[in-house]
Amino acid sequence: MNSGVGVLGGEVCMWGEYVNEGGLDSRIWPRAAAVGERLWSDSHTLRTEDVEPRLQALRERLQVRQIYADAISPAWCAQHAKKCY
């Protein structure tokens, strides 16, 4: 069967016993976005250096909407990309 054929969707779960409502968004995002990348992207597009810019762009869009997603990678990596991956 071809990859993705017959797949209707995916689900990300988060247990909330250690997080309050103020920390929920930062816990869920970007983890749920990473799952989405894995579920809906072709396997040849899943290299870290290819995925990270897409996740970073999503994080910025979420923050504009006041959804405070957690960092994708340490700030040091954004400044020294060639040394991080």
Secondary structure, 3 states (H helix, E strand, C coil): CCCCCCCCCCCCCCCCCCCCCCCHHHHHCCHHHHHHHHHHCCHHHCCHHHHHHHHHHHHHHHHHCCCCCCCCCCHHHHHCHHHHC
